[in-house]
């Protein structure tokens, strides 16, 4: 199955030059996740290989979906950035061993699956928002800030959904809808950070510079919340 | 008075508070030793804050104070919006953010409730022995077992325990497994681990989260507001990119 993920990575990198190749890459990535899920009998959402692959495919999906918005339909730089970013994360997933272990009973619930899927959709949208913010820094076109706001709002909504479903899962699994671990702290930081970014829009166009840079910084916070905490800090969400 | 109200509804103050809460929490995440963090999750928050020194807990005290001011700021902003926009704008223009604010405030109150009046306890108990819930109800652990994958493998996927009380004896007791605790009189009984032996021993936890219902109500309100906000904002006009 790994060659299929390798194909996804290649198509994403070549998809930097063509949205059709990127779309084909996305289809390949979905195919890989589908086959992997079929072999496991569940969604592939446990361990670094599966989660980073899911993240990469989510990135391609959200990037392509955002590309349908009118201001980005002819923006080649956006296509390139999405393709490269999805390809890089797909490549990172390839470096981790594929582990096919049965799901621990504590994770075997719909609330866990919803919690993780919604979080990755959010992470992907925050990534897309960072690309659009970078585009604004380069081209200074106000319509890009509208897209950035929409991706941040959609991502924040998915992330809020992830926190709610995670709380319900935690209540049944751990006995509390909230634990004070580094992951939960950074989850709160990420949520509050994007709440700040969304409120910043109310200040109007004169704050666009700060908004754009925070859109880029938000992705750094996102990556630390997902990968940094899981790899570097002791937490219930450690890999 | 007007100056104070202006400060309370200030967006700049709200933004500053959000940034400061992020910084306080980040500082806490880096400076929290693992044994202290483990203690934090084994007791209600305010018990932990009382038990440990200010040198350890300062970031959480700071977070709580900042969140309290942020809650005040949120409440005042919503009140001001309702006062100025109610009846003058369409309901979809002002309602979704206020629902989100209300949900956020309810979740904060829920956390406060659980932090003040929650209960967390654990017990290692052998099969056949009994224990008492904090309200005095006697519970017997009749059976302890492991859950294995139908595909085989030596490692258990989780553990289960059969609990019997005077009220559940007629139905043969209740079995608890991961994700399927037993809720009784406001308490939840959870199985965390078990060790094989003669007799086997289970690690059980008893929790009470008085804020759970309010947190769920807040989350529901928040989600409705969020979906409405997504709907209204997705209908905003998009301008083509001119490069």
Interface residues (C-beta under 8 A of the other chain):
Chain A: X69 X70 X71 X72 X73 X74 X75 X102 X103 X104 X105 X106 X108 X109 X139 X141 X142 X143 X144 X146 X147 X149 X150 X153 X154 X157 X160 X161 X164 X167 X168 X169 X171 X172 X173 X174 X175 X176 X177 X178 X179 X180 X181 X182 X185 X186 X188 X189 X192 X193 X195 X196 X199 X200 X202 X203 X229 X233 X234
Chain B: X11 X14 X15 X18 X19 X21 X22 X25 X26 X28 X29 X32 X34 X37 X40 X41 X45 X111 X114 X120 X147 X149 X151 X153 X157 X158 X177 X178 X179 X180 X181 X188 X190 X205 X207 X209 X212 X215 X216 X219 X222 X223 X226 X227 X229 X230 X233 X234 X236 X238 X239 X240 X241 X242 X243
